[in-house]
Amino acid sequence: MEADQFTLEEANALVPWLQEKFLEMELRRQQYVTAQKRFDEIVHDPAKDGSTPDPELAETAANVKTLAAQVEDMVQEILDKGIILRDVSSGLVDFPSQRDGREVFLCWTGGEERIEFWHETNRGFEHREPL
């Protein structure tokens, strides 16, 4: 279901869901970084010559792949709602909306309790204005 535009009320109703989604995404991202680091350590371990299969390498590679897919799925969940994801690490999103008869973006970033800013569609975060 893709929403073409959001009212302020509709967008604000999604903020708690977004907060939870970004917390979950950050946890998965941290797990991914840890697993990727371990994978690199195994691959570059001079004690392993590569002549025998390494079960830890296979398991770690599978874990890296799974965690990456989970993050991608969460990103897609956000996009599927019609929300524009600008920055995963800060939780910056835009909601297409209307203001004074023209299309604008309602702007929210992680840490904000509700949507209190908007900006023109051809401008970014640094140009957002209070509602």
LOZA-38305 format. One record per residue (C-alpha): x, y, z; residue number from 0. Coordinates in Angstrom, 1 decimal, decimal comma, padded with zeros to 4 digits. Layout:
N
SITE       c1       c2       c3     i
SITE        X        Y        Z   NUM
...
END
This chain:
131
SITE       c1       c2       c3     i
SITE    000,0    000,0    000,0     0
SITE    001,6    003,2   -001,0     1
SITE    000,1    006,4    000,2     2
SITE    000,5    009,3   -002,2     3
SITE    000,3    011,9    000,5     4
SITE    000,0    012,1    004,3     5
SITE   -002,0    014,4    006,5     6
SITE    000,0    015,6    009,6     7
SITE   -002,2    013,4    011,7     8
SITE   -001,5    010,3    009,5     9
SITE    002,2    011,0    009,5    10
SITE    002,4    011,6    013,3    11
SITE    000,5    008,3    013,8    12
SITE    003,4    006,5    012,2    13
SITE    006,1    008,1    014,4    14
SITE    006,0    005,5    017,2    15
SITE    006,2    002,7    014,5    16
SITE    009,2    004,5    012,9    17
SITE    011,0    004,9    016,2    18
SITE    010,6    001,2    016,9    19
SITE    011,7    000,3    013,3    20
SITE    014,8    002,5    013,5    21
SITE    015,8    001,1    016,9    22
SITE    015,5   -002,4    015,5    23
SITE    017,4   -001,5    012,4    24
SITE    020,2    000,0    014,4    25
SITE    020,5   -003,2    016,5    26
SITE    020,6   -005,3    013,3    27
SITE    023,1   -003,0    011,8    28
SITE    025,4   -003,3    014,8    29
SITE    025,1   -007,1    014,7    30
SITE    025,9   -006,9    011,0    31
SITE    029,1   -004,9    011,6    32
SITE    030,2   -007,3    014,3    33
SITE    029,5   -010,3    012,1    34
SITE    031,3   -008,7    009,1    35
SITE    034,3   -008,0    011,2    36
SITE    034,4   -011,6    012,4    37
SITE    034,1   -012,8    008,8    38
SITE    037,1   -010,6    007,8    39
SITE    039,1   -012,0    010,7    40
SITE    038,4   -015,6    009,7    41
SITE    039,2   -014,9    006,0    42
SITE    042,5   -013,2    006,8    43
SITE    043,6   -015,6    009,5    44
SITE    047,1   -016,7    008,5    45
SITE    046,7   -020,0    010,5    46
SITE    044,0   -021,1    008,0    47
SITE    045,3   -022,1    004,6    48
SITE    041,9   -022,6    003,0    49
SITE    042,5   -026,2    002,1    50
SITE    039,8   -027,5    004,5    51
SITE    036,2   -026,1    004,7    52
SITE    035,8   -023,8    007,7    53
SITE    032,4   -024,2    009,4    54
SITE    032,8   -021,0    011,3    55
SITE    033,4   -019,1    008,0    56
SITE    030,3   -020,6    006,4    57
SITE    028,2   -019,8    009,5    58
SITE    029,5   -016,3    009,8    59
SITE    028,9   -015,6    006,1    60
SITE    025,4   -016,8    006,4    61
SITE    024,8   -014,6    009,4    62
SITE    026,2   -011,6    007,6    63
SITE    023,8   -012,3    004,7    64
SITE    020,8   -012,8    007,0    65
SITE    021,4   -009,6    008,9    66
SITE    021,9   -007,6    005,7    67
SITE    018,6   -009,0    004,4    68
SITE    016,8   -008,1    007,6    69
SITE    018,0   -004,5    007,4    70
SITE    016,9   -004,3    003,7    71
SITE    013,5   -005,7    004,6    72
SITE    013,0   -003,1    007,3    73
SITE    014,0   -000,3    004,9    74
SITE    011,5   -001,7    002,4    75
SITE    008,7   -001,8    005,0    76
SITE    009,2    002,0    005,5    77
SITE    009,3    002,6    001,7    78
SITE    006,2    000,5    001,2    79
SITE    004,2    002,9    003,4    80
SITE    005,0    005,7    001,0    81
SITE    007,5    007,3    003,4    82
SITE    010,7    008,7    001,8    83
SITE    013,8    007,4    003,7    84
SITE    016,6    010,0    003,6    85
SITE    019,1    008,7    006,1    86
SITE    018,9    005,3    008,0    87
SITE    021,5    006,2    010,7    88
SITE    019,7    009,3    011,9    89
SITE    016,2    008,1    011,1    90
SITE    015,5    011,0    008,7    91
SITE    012,3    010,6    006,7    92
SITE    010,0    012,8    004,6    93
SITE    006,3    012,3    004,2    94
SITE    004,8    013,7    001,0    95
SITE    002,0    016,1    002,0    96
SITE    000,1    019,2    001,0    97
SITE    000,5    022,7    002,4    98
SITE   -001,4    025,8    001,0    99
SITE   -002,4    023,8   -002,1   100
SITE    001,1    022,6   -003,1   101
SITE    003,1    019,5   -002,5   102
SITE    005,6    019,7    000,4   103
SITE    007,4    017,2    002,7   104
SITE    006,6    016,8    006,4   105
SITE    010,0    016,1    007,9   106
SITE    010,9    013,9    010,9   107
SITE    014,1    012,6    012,3   108
SITE    014,9    010,2    015,1   109
SITE    014,7    011,7    018,5   110
SITE    011,8    014,0    017,7   111
SITE    008,5    013,1    019,5   112
SITE    006,3    014,2    016,6   113
SITE    006,5    016,0    013,3   114
SITE    007,0    019,7    013,8   115
SITE    008,7    020,7    010,6   116
SITE    008,2    020,8    006,8   117
SITE    010,2    021,8    003,8   118
SITE    009,7    022,3    000,1   119
SITE    010,1    019,3   -002,1   120
SITE    013,1    020,8   -003,9   121
SITE    014,9    021,6   -000,6   122
SITE    016,3    019,4    002,2   123
SITE    016,6    019,1    005,9   124
SITE    018,6    022,2    006,4   125
SITE    015,7    024,3    004,9   126
SITE    013,0    022,8    007,1   127
SITE    010,6    025,2    008,8   128
SITE    008,3    024,9    011,8   129
SITE    004,7    023,9    011,1   130
END
